[in-house]
Amino acid sequence: MPWYRIRFEDGRSFNYGGTREELIEAVRCFSPSDVSGYTQLLEKVELIYRVGFEELGNQPFDKFSSMLRVLPKMAILRSDRSVYNFVSKYLADEALRRVFSFQPLLVGGNPFHTTSIYSLIQHLERKDGVHFAQGGTTALVGALVKLADEQGIRFHFNQQVAEINIEDGRATGVRLANGVQLACSCVVANADAPALYRELVPKRWRKKWTDRRIEKMKFSMGLFVLYLGIKRIYPELAHHTILLGRRYKELLEEIFEGKMLSEDLSLYLHAPTRTDPDLAPAGCESLYVLAPVPNLLAGIDWSHEAQRLEERILDILETTVCPGLREAIVVRFHVTPEHFRDNLLTHHGTGFSIQPTLLQSAWFRFHNRSEDVQGLYLVGAGTHPGAGLPGVLCSAKVLEHYLPEILSNGNDEPARDRTSPEQREEALQ
Ligand SMILES: Cc1cc2nc3c(=O)[nH]c(=O)nc-3n(C[C@H](O)[C@H](O)[C@H](O)COP(=O)(O)OP(=O)(O)OC[C@H]3O[C@@H](n4cnc5c(N)ncnc54)[C@H](O)[C@@H]3O)c2cc1C
């Protein structure tokens, strides 16, 4: 089973995965003259991984001096180049360039503008593997909740934080949308970083992260995700399939900079029952298809476009890897960037917060310790090191560096509730 299969518009497929030798063999089948370049590329991405992930991924970048320290290494690795430019130095075949450069899309970046540091994903996958939690991401969340529960951590589910309470420049608690006030010694937020500052931190406390500065940032693309339950199985599907459209650079420009939906599409098709058959009844499959689309800055009218896009996606799947798909559909629903804005509360409905460009990475990204508010700490996709589960977990690890100050500042006090028991009972219903 490949980690993922990349299918081109001309019907050719590249099975990405396996051992180093198997990968080299797959490259040879596509373009024999690129084998030597690919072996060099493998060495380079390992080097980038060692610096970018192992040395810098878990480190805080809250001081410019920490940035200055790593600049020489980033210069040697030519982090100013984009992932696509970096890969093109080693590979001449355009199809292979696409295979080895699309990975920034997994963390919200355009391969033509994402710093080449992100080619470390190639080595990350080879070293640690590509994994799927049995039971799906929900199982992962359930396991984390259980762990937290065992540590005595209490959750308030289905509650929205409306504001971070700040006194004398220091976070003192949060106000929930239902009016409940929770006091605490520090706030750690994994809300979308630009939305956190814009919506939850009153303007008067924001010297650095003003609305103006935030709006100048480059935001990641939006996502349209179509979920399908079908009453048949496509055994030849891989767990992960990337269906690349005819155009690459132009399509990416339209997704990241454009104001409308492109006519051609590139899709990611997820078939989790390939690995975990329990995710659908016997003889059935659960699938989802993800199309990168412009975020809400594009002003697309999703009430009109969503249905049209859904049909175009089904057309592509029927003519490529899932013939007869429509007849087999039992349930289907989709989410648009509006879901990301309204339910996950991301600014401009992005799928991955801000883009991982060079000038929005490390020190330039939202710091894990707030520059504006004492006692406010940030984790999650918009912070250092970036989006995707490995990045987000690293951002949580960065906070370990701040534990002594977190504990001393707050005298290790648990969160206090400033609302009366009656108010609280009513509001938390
Ligand atoms: C369809 C899809 C597939 C993906 N597949 C993969 C994958 O295979 N591997 C991988 O590594 N990554 C994957 N990702 C990316 C990964 O899921 C994200 O990068 C990651 O979940 C981001 O974590 P986060 O904690 O920053 O944000 P989230 O996971 O979005 O968590 C933030 C939470 O905070 C809540 N919240 C926000 N504001 C408030 C507020 N004011 N009050 C209360 N709650 C609030 C939101 O509702 C949300 O539940 C995928 C993403 C998508 C959309």
The ligand as a Tripos MOL2 file, in Angstrom:
@<TRIPOS>MOLECULE
LIG
   53    58     1     0     0
SMALL
NO_CHARGES

@<TRIPOS>ATOM
      1 C1        -10.3150   17.7880    5.9490 C.3       1 LIG1
      2 C2         -8.9890   17.9390    6.6510 C.ar      1 LIG1
      3 C3         -8.0950   16.8840    6.6700 C.ar      1 LIG1
      4 C4         -6.8870   17.0000    7.3310 C.ar      1 LIG1
      5 N1         -6.0450   15.9250    7.3620 N.ar      1 LIG1
      6 C5         -4.8880   16.0110    8.0370 C.ar      1 LIG1
      7 C6         -4.0290   14.8850    8.1130 C.ar      1 LIG1
      8 O1         -4.3080   13.8150    7.5480 O.2       1 LIG1
      9 N2         -2.8670   14.9980    8.8100 N.ar      1 LIG1
     10 C7         -2.5260   16.1750    9.4360 C.ar      1 LIG1
     11 O2         -1.4670   16.2280   10.0730 O.2       1 LIG1
     12 N3         -3.3170   17.2680    9.3880 N.ar      1 LIG1
     13 C8         -4.4930   17.2150    8.7050 C.ar      1 LIG1
     14 N4         -5.3180   18.3020    8.6320 N.ar      1 LIG1
     15 C9         -4.8760   19.5580    9.2740 C.3       1 LIG1
     16 C10        -5.1060   19.5560   10.7760 C.3       1 LIG1
     17 O3         -6.3910   19.0170   11.0540 O.3       1 LIG1
     18 C11        -5.0440   20.9810   11.3190 C.3       1 LIG1
     19 O4         -3.8430   21.6220   10.8990 O.3       1 LIG1
     20 C12        -5.0920   20.9630   12.8510 C.3       1 LIG1
     21 O5         -6.2800   20.3510   13.2970 O.3       1 LIG1
     22 C13        -5.0400   22.3730   13.4000 C.3       1 LIG1
     23 O6         -5.1110   22.2940   14.7990 O.3       1 LIG1
     24 P1         -5.5310   23.5410   15.6580 P.3       1 LIG1
     25 O7         -5.5340   23.0900   17.0690 O.co2     1 LIG1
     26 O8         -4.7220   24.7190   15.2780 O.co2     1 LIG1
     27 O9         -7.0090   23.9020   15.1810 O.3       1 LIG1
     28 P2         -8.3480   23.0360   15.2090 P.3       1 LIG1
     29 O10        -8.0680   21.5850   15.1000 O.co2     1 LIG1
     30 O11        -9.2550   23.6750   14.2240 O.co2     1 LIG1
     31 O12        -8.8880   23.3060   16.6900 O.3       1 LIG1
     32 C14        -9.2830   24.5940   17.0860 C.3       1 LIG1
     33 C15       -10.5610   24.4160   17.8880 C.3       1 LIG1
     34 O13       -10.7930   25.6000   18.6390 O.3       1 LIG1
     35 C16       -12.1680   25.9270   18.5230 C.3       1 LIG1
     36 N5        -12.2880   27.3660   18.7330 N.ar      1 LIG1
     37 C17       -11.8240   28.3600   17.9350 C.ar      1 LIG1
     38 N6        -12.1370   29.5590   18.4450 N.ar      1 LIG1
     39 C18       -12.8000   29.3230   19.6130 C.ar      1 LIG1
     40 C19       -13.4120   30.1590   20.5980 C.ar      1 LIG1
     41 N7        -13.3900   31.4930   20.5180 N.pl3     1 LIG1
     42 N8        -14.0240   29.5570   21.6450 N.ar      1 LIG1
     43 C20       -14.0630   28.2120   21.7620 C.ar      1 LIG1
     44 N9        -13.5200   27.3680   20.8510 N.ar      1 LIG1
     45 C21       -12.8970   27.9230   19.7970 C.ar      1 LIG1
     46 C22       -12.5590   25.5140   17.1290 C.3       1 LIG1
     47 O14       -13.9570   25.3370   17.0420 O.3       1 LIG1
     48 C23       -11.7850   24.1960   17.0060 C.3       1 LIG1
     49 O15       -12.5190   23.1240   17.5000 O.3       1 LIG1
     50 C24        -6.5360   18.2110    7.9720 C.ar      1 LIG1
     51 C25        -7.4320   19.2920    7.9570 C.ar      1 LIG1
     52 C26        -8.6450   19.1440    7.3120 C.ar      1 LIG1
     53 C27        -9.6000   20.3100    7.3540 C.3       1 LIG1
@<TRIPOS>BOND
     1     1     2 1
     2     2     3 ar
     3     2    52 ar
     4     3     4 ar
     5     4     5 ar
     6     4    50 ar
     7     5     6 ar
     8     6     7 ar
     9     6    13 1
    10     7     8 2
    11     7     9 ar
    12     9    10 ar
    13    10    11 2
    14    10    12 ar
    15    12    13 ar
    16    13    14 ar
    17    14    15 1
    18    14    50 ar
    19    15    16 1
    20    16    17 1
    21    16    18 1
    22    18    19 1
    23    18    20 1
    24    20    21 1
    25    20    22 1
    26    22    23 1
    27    23    24 1
    28    24    25 2
    29    24    26 1
    30    24    27 1
    31    27    28 1
    32    28    29 2
    33    28    30 1
    34    28    31 1
    35    31    32 1
    36    32    33 1
    37    33    34 1
    38    33    48 1
    39    34    35 1
    40    35    36 1
    41    35    46 1
    42    36    37 ar
    43    36    45 ar
    44    37    38 ar
    45    38    39 ar
    46    39    40 ar
    47    39    45 ar
    48    40    41 1
    49    40    42 ar
    50    42    43 ar
    51    43    44 ar
    52    44    45 ar
    53    46    47 1
    54    46    48 1
    55    48    49 1
    56    50    51 ar
    57    51    52 ar
    58    52    53 1
@<TRIPOS>SUBSTRUCTURE
     1 LIG1         1 GROUP 0 **** ****
